[in-house]
Amino acid sequence: MYPFLGVSVYDGLDLAAQEALGLPQATGAYVTTVTADGPAGLAGVRGSGGNNLAGGDLIVGIDDEVVNSFSDLISYLVFETEVGQTVTLTILRDGEEIELPVELGARP
């Protein structure tokens, strides 16, 4: 079984997207969709909710490891975690850095 967060991300943030979304940085994993009853959804992670990218959380860390891209997040989940483990996501939301504990589920 592989660990599951229950998010989809937009991994192509460039400087134009960063500016348009009002983000302080272009690195990280930008959440577009959250599975409502999935681990991230239950923990309060927010997605942008569709075609309009505005309003999603930017994941910039997991368990004090820097997340520069979606591949960093996936690599950490696959190689460093297991189903049922609680990880701490560091996210940027509305200009603030927030830490959210998330109990990982099993990938469906």
MDTraj code that builds the backbone (N, CA, C; nanometers):
import mdtraj as md
import numpy as np

residues = "MET TYR PRO PHE LEU GLY VAL SER VAL TYR ASP GLY LEU ASP LEU ALA ALA GLN GLU ALA LEU GLY LEU PRO GLN ALA THR GLY ALA TYR VAL THR THR VAL THR ALA ASP GLY PRO ALA GLY LEU ALA GLY VAL ARG GLY SER GLY GLY ASN ASN LEU ALA GLY GLY ASP LEU ILE VAL GLY ILE ASP ASP GLU VAL VAL ASN SER PHE SER ASP LEU ILE SER TYR LEU VAL PHE GLU THR GLU VAL GLY GLN THR VAL THR LEU THR ILE LEU ARG ASP GLY GLU GLU ILE GLU LEU PRO VAL GLU LEU GLY ALA ARG PRO".split()
xyz = np.array([
    [0.0840, -0.1185, 0.0000],
    [0.0000, 0.0000, 0.0000],
    [0.0882, 0.1243, 0.0000],
    [0.0446, 0.2215, -0.0792],
    [0.1165, 0.3476, -0.0867],
    [0.0414, 0.4559, -0.0109],
    [0.1128, 0.5478, 0.0534],
    [0.0486, 0.6578, 0.1246],
    [-0.0271, 0.7494, 0.0275],
    [-0.1335, 0.8095, 0.0774],
    [-0.2238, 0.8903, -0.0042],
    [-0.2595, 1.0174, 0.0702],
    [-0.2419, 1.1323, 0.0011],
    [-0.2831, 1.2619, 0.0563],
    [-0.4229, 1.3016, 0.0093],
    [-0.4527, 1.2725, -0.1166],
    [-0.5823, 1.3107, -0.1716],
    [-0.5838, 1.4515, -0.2276],
    [-0.4770, 1.4880, -0.2984],
    [-0.4711, 1.6189, -0.3632],
    [-0.4263, 1.6042, -0.5083],
    [-0.4690, 1.6991, -0.5891],
    [-0.4126, 1.7176, -0.7232],
    [-0.3457, 1.8529, -0.7209],
    [-0.2339, 1.8632, -0.7905],
    [-0.1597, 1.9895, -0.7871],
    [-0.1288, 2.0391, -0.9270],
    [-0.1063, 2.1688, -0.9337],
    [-0.0575, 2.2343, -1.0542],
    [0.0907, 2.2540, -1.0316],
    [0.1705, 2.1869, -1.1119],
    [0.3145, 2.1845, -1.0863],
    [0.3929, 2.2758, -1.1793],
    [0.3233, 2.3606, -1.2537],
    [0.3931, 2.4429, -1.3507],
    [0.3963, 2.5905, -1.3173],
    [0.4032, 2.6234, -1.1885],
    [0.4051, 2.7644, -1.1520],
    [0.5296, 2.8317, -1.2086],
    [0.5057, 2.9395, -1.2788],
    [0.6168, 3.0217, -1.3245],
    [0.5975, 3.1597, -1.2631],
    [0.6832, 3.2535, -1.2981],
    [0.6745, 3.3860, -1.2366],
    [0.5426, 3.4553, -1.2686],
    [0.4897, 3.4352, -1.3900],
    [0.3625, 3.4973, -1.4269],
    [0.2482, 3.4402, -1.3429],
    [0.2459, 3.3084, -1.3250],
    [0.1424, 3.2449, -1.2431],
    [0.1568, 3.2864, -1.0972],
    [0.2799, 3.2929, -1.0510],
    [0.3057, 3.3358, -0.9136],
    [0.2477, 3.4743, -0.8901],
    [0.2748, 3.5647, -0.9814],
    [0.2250, 3.7019, -0.9688],
    [0.0722, 3.7067, -0.9759],
    [0.0152, 3.6344, -1.0719],
    [-0.1300, 3.6341, -1.0900],
    [-0.2024, 3.5786, -0.9671],
    [-0.1415, 3.4807, -0.9013],
    [-0.2031, 3.4188, -0.7844],
    [-0.1682, 3.4896, -0.6537],
    [-0.0789, 3.5873, -0.6624],
    [-0.0393, 3.6611, -0.5430],
    [0.0427, 3.5792, -0.4458],
    [0.1207, 3.4847, -0.4991],
    [0.2022, 3.3978, -0.4146],
    [0.3397, 3.4590, -0.3910],
    [0.3981, 3.4364, -0.2744],
    [0.5303, 3.4916, -0.2461],
    [0.6440, 3.4168, -0.3140],
    [0.6152, 3.2985, -0.3720],
    [0.7181, 3.2195, -0.4398],
    [0.6534, 3.1293, -0.5433],
    [0.7348, 3.0829, -0.6384],
    [0.6845, 2.9955, -0.7444],
    [0.7173, 2.8492, -0.7171],
    [0.7992, 2.8224, -0.6163],
    [0.8334, 2.6838, -0.5849],
    [0.7315, 2.6259, -0.4872],
    [0.7102, 2.4963, -0.4982],
    [0.6146, 2.4278, -0.4126],
    [0.5177, 2.3481, -0.4975],
    [0.4204, 2.2879, -0.4321],
    [0.3167, 2.2104, -0.4996],
    [0.1841, 2.2824, -0.4754],
    [0.1278, 2.3444, -0.5800],
    [0.0070, 2.4259, -0.5681],
    [-0.1169, 2.3376, -0.5804],
    [-0.1973, 2.3338, -0.4762],
    [-0.3125, 2.2432, -0.4686],
    [-0.4296, 2.2997, -0.5496],
    [-0.4758, 2.2181, -0.6453],
    [-0.5909, 2.2578, -0.7266],
    [-0.7175, 2.1854, -0.6829],
    [-0.7050, 2.0585, -0.6469],
    [-0.8212, 1.9786, -0.6087],
    [-0.7887, 1.8978, -0.4841],
    [-0.8859, 1.8898, -0.3940],
    [-0.8717, 1.8111, -0.2719],
    [-0.9874, 1.7125, -0.2663],
    [-0.9560, 1.5846, -0.2453],
    [-1.0595, 1.4841, -0.2248],
    [-1.1252, 1.5134, -0.0905],
    [-1.2557, 1.5448, -0.0934],
    [-1.3262, 1.5930, 0.0262],
    [-1.3094, 1.5014, 0.1471],
    [-1.3199, 1.3708, 0.1269],
    [-1.3090, 1.2781, 0.2399],
    [-1.1711, 1.2131, 0.2485],
    [-1.0750, 1.2683, 0.1746],
    [-0.9384, 1.2182, 0.1797],
    [-0.8608, 1.2807, 0.2941],
    [-0.7406, 1.2320, 0.3197],
    [-0.6602, 1.2809, 0.4316],
    [-0.6379, 1.4324, 0.4310],
    [-0.5988, 1.4886, 0.3183],
    [-0.5732, 1.6334, 0.3124],
    [-0.7024, 1.7130, 0.3319],
    [-0.8113, 1.6663, 0.2720],
    [-0.9397, 1.7339, 0.2870],
    [-0.9860, 1.7352, 0.4317],
    [-0.9720, 1.6217, 0.5001],
    [-1.0114, 1.6140, 0.6403],
    [-0.9237, 1.7018, 0.7291],
    [-0.7993, 1.7260, 0.6863],
    [-0.7070, 1.8093, 0.7640],
    [-0.7252, 1.9584, 0.7368],
    [-0.8032, 1.9924, 0.6328],
    [-0.8287, 2.1334, 0.6049],
    [-0.7487, 2.1935, 0.4918],
    [-0.6784, 2.1113, 0.4138],
    [-0.6052, 2.1628, 0.2976],
    [-0.7070, 2.2130, 0.1957],
    [-0.6779, 2.3265, 0.1330],
    [-0.7690, 2.3883, 0.0373],
    [-0.7141, 2.3798, -0.1047],
    [-0.8022, 2.3473, -0.1972],
    [-0.7682, 2.3491, -0.3387],
    [-0.8270, 2.4726, -0.4036],
    [-0.7839, 2.4997, -0.5246],
    [-0.8350, 2.6165, -0.5960],
    [-0.9740, 2.5921, -0.6510],
    [-1.0125, 2.4658, -0.6655],
    [-1.1485, 2.4326, -0.7013],
    [-1.1877, 2.4492, -0.8461],
    [-1.1012, 2.4149, -0.9378],
    [-1.1420, 2.4158, -1.0772],
    [-1.0491, 2.4907, -1.1690],
    [-1.1077, 2.5473, -1.2741],
    [-1.0280, 2.6130, -1.3778],
    [-0.9592, 2.7393, -1.3282],
    [-1.0237, 2.8093, -1.2371],
    [-0.9614, 2.9286, -1.1806],
    [-0.8621, 2.8835, -1.0744],
    [-0.7355, 2.9133, -1.0944],
    [-0.6331, 2.8638, -1.0030],
    [-0.6304, 2.9342, -0.8683],
    [-0.6924, 3.0484, -0.8538],
    [-0.6819, 3.1262, -0.7306],
    [-0.7454, 3.0537, -0.6126],
    [-0.6847, 3.0696, -0.4953],
    [-0.7446, 3.0205, -0.3723],
    [-0.6898, 2.8910, -0.3178],
    [-0.5991, 2.8256, -0.3882],
    [-0.5444, 2.7000, -0.3385],
    [-0.4271, 2.7209, -0.2446],
    [-0.3975, 2.6163, -0.1687],
    [-0.2813, 2.6186, -0.0801],
    [-0.1556, 2.5832, -0.1593],
    [-0.0443, 2.6398, -0.1193],
    [0.0856, 2.6076, -0.1778],
    [0.1631, 2.5272, -0.0744],
    [0.1847, 2.3982, -0.1034],
    [0.2608, 2.3131, -0.0123],
    [0.4088, 2.3400, -0.0357],
    [0.4763, 2.3872, 0.0698],
    [0.6182, 2.4214, 0.0581],
    [0.7067, 2.3340, 0.1457],
    [0.6430, 2.2457, 0.2263],
    [0.7215, 2.1573, 0.3101],
    [0.6393, 2.0413, 0.3608],
    [0.7098, 1.9348, 0.3948],
    [0.6478, 1.8192, 0.4587],
    [0.7473, 1.7664, 0.5612],
    [0.7056, 1.7626, 0.6864],
    [0.7930, 1.7167, 0.7954],
    [0.9291, 1.7862, 0.7924],
    [0.9283, 1.9166, 0.7783],
    [1.0501, 1.9989, 0.7778],
    [1.1407, 1.9750, 0.6573],
    [1.0918, 1.9035, 0.5551],
    [1.1641, 1.8874, 0.4293],
    [1.1055, 1.9874, 0.3294],
    [1.1908, 2.0555, 0.2565],
    [1.1454, 2.1547, 0.1589],
    [1.0800, 2.0851, 0.0401],
    [0.9670, 2.1390, -0.0032],
    [0.8984, 2.0917, -0.1230],
    [0.9100, 2.2008, -0.2287],
    [0.9947, 2.1759, -0.3288],
    [1.0117, 2.2709, -0.4391],
    [0.9189, 2.2402, -0.5551],
    [0.8724, 2.1146, -0.5616],
    [0.7872, 2.0721, -0.6729],
    [0.7043, 1.9518, -0.6275],
    [0.6090, 1.9140, -0.7104],
    [0.5253, 1.7984, -0.6809],
    [0.6101, 1.6726, -0.6681],
    [0.7145, 1.6608, -0.7487],
    [0.7989, 1.5407, -0.7411],
    [0.8675, 1.5291, -0.6049],
    [0.9034, 1.6410, -0.5422],
    [0.9610, 1.6369, -0.4074],
    [0.8599, 1.5794, -0.3085],
    [0.7343, 1.6232, -0.3214],
    [0.6285, 1.5769, -0.2319],
    [0.6041, 1.4277, -0.2497],
    [0.5912, 1.3840, -0.3740],
    [0.5661, 1.2423, -0.4029],
    [0.6830, 1.1555, -0.3570],
    [0.8043, 1.1983, -0.3843],
    [0.9221, 1.1212, -0.3427],
    [0.9240, 1.1020, -0.1916],
    [0.8952, 1.2082, -0.1185],
    [0.8944, 1.1972, 0.0271],
    [0.7857, 1.0997, 0.0732],
    [0.6670, 1.1128, 0.0152],
    [0.5571, 1.0236, 0.0545],
    [0.5913, 0.8772, 0.0281],
    [0.6477, 0.8488, -0.0888],
    [0.6766, 0.7109, -0.1271],
    [0.7920, 0.6504, -0.0454],
    [0.8976, 0.7275, -0.0247],
    [1.0181, 0.6714, 0.0355],
    [1.0328, 0.6932, 0.1858],
    [0.9587, 0.7878, 0.2418],
    [0.9802, 0.8228, 0.3825],
    [0.8586, 0.8044, 0.4725],
    [0.7437, 0.7657, 0.4160],
    [0.6230, 0.7569, 0.4976],
    [0.5519, 0.6237, 0.4749],
    [0.4521, 0.6001, 0.5588],
    [0.3689, 0.4812, 0.5431],
    [0.2252, 0.5165, 0.5763],
    [0.1347, 0.4336, 0.5309],
    [-0.0078, 0.4524, 0.5562],
    [-0.0324, 0.4579, 0.7065],
    [-0.1129, 0.5548, 0.7497],
    [-0.1450, 0.5707, 0.8910],
    [-0.0541, 0.6669, 0.9651],
    [0.0578, 0.7030, 0.9043],
    [0.1521, 0.7972, 0.9648],
    [0.0961, 0.9389, 0.9553],
    [0.1244, 1.0215, 1.0556],
    [0.0862, 1.1620, 1.0510],
    [0.2074, 1.2437, 1.0079],
    [0.1887, 1.3226, 0.9035],
    [0.2929, 1.4130, 0.8547],
    [0.2455, 1.5554, 0.8799],
    [0.3389, 1.6473, 0.8801],
    [0.3046, 1.7881, 0.8946],
    [0.3337, 1.8587, 0.7630],
    [0.2282, 1.9115, 0.7012],
    [0.2435, 1.9898, 0.5795],
    [0.2632, 2.1357, 0.6165],
    [0.3612, 2.1989, 0.5545],
    [0.3786, 2.3430, 0.5670],
    [0.3210, 2.4037, 0.4407],
    [0.2207, 2.4889, 0.4580],
    [0.1540, 2.5483, 0.3425],
    [0.1548, 2.6999, 0.3535],
    [0.1460, 2.7636, 0.2377],
    [0.1258, 2.9076, 0.2321],
    [-0.0181, 2.9300, 0.1907],
    [-0.0899, 3.0069, 0.2728],
    [-0.2306, 3.0373, 0.2461],
    [-0.2548, 3.1839, 0.2826],
    [-0.3020, 3.2588, 0.1854],
    [-0.3341, 3.4004, 0.2087],
    [-0.2180, 3.4756, 0.2740],
    [-0.0972, 3.4483, 0.2280],
    [0.0199, 3.5195, 0.2775],
    [0.0740, 3.4700, 0.4099],
    [0.0125, 3.3669, 0.4671],
    [0.0582, 3.3140, 0.5949],
    [0.1116, 3.1728, 0.5780],
    [0.2126, 3.1386, 0.6591],
    [0.2633, 3.0020, 0.6623],
    [0.1896, 2.9269, 0.7722],
    [0.1305, 2.8133, 0.7351],
    [0.0495, 2.7335, 0.8267],
    [0.1028, 2.5910, 0.8266],
    [0.1018, 2.5277, 0.9425],
    [0.1373, 2.3861, 0.9504],
    [0.0121, 2.3056, 0.9822],
    [-0.0128, 2.2042, 0.9006],
    [-0.1301, 2.1184, 0.9185],
    [-0.0868, 1.9733, 0.9350],
    [-0.1265, 1.9067, 1.0429],
    [-0.1006, 1.7646, 1.0554],
    [-0.2006, 1.6876, 0.9684],
    [-0.1491, 1.5879, 0.8952],
    [-0.2327, 1.5066, 0.8073],
    [-0.2001, 1.3600, 0.8307],
    [-0.3032, 1.2813, 0.8628],
    [-0.2827, 1.1367, 0.8754],
    [-0.3000, 1.0743, 0.7376],
    [-0.1945, 1.0128, 0.6868],
    [-0.1949, 0.9566, 0.5527],
    [-0.2871, 0.8354, 0.5412],
    [-0.3604, 0.8288, 0.4320],
    [-0.4444, 0.7141, 0.4041],
    [-0.3745, 0.6223, 0.3047],
    [-0.4454, 0.5180, 0.2624],
    [-0.3937, 0.4257, 0.1619],
    [-0.4435, 0.4698, 0.0256],
    [-0.3536, 0.4710, -0.0714],
    [-0.3931, 0.5103, -0.2060],
    [-0.4965, 0.4121, -0.2603],
    [-0.6096, 0.4664, -0.3091],
    [-0.7147, 0.3780, -0.3612],
    [-0.6735, 0.3086, -0.4902],
])
top = md.Topology()
chain = top.add_chain()
for i, resn in enumerate(residues, 1):
    res = top.add_residue(resn, chain, resSeq=i)
    for name in ("N", "CA", "C"):
        top.add_atom(name, md.element.get_by_symbol(name[0]), res)
traj = md.Trajectory(xyz[None], top)
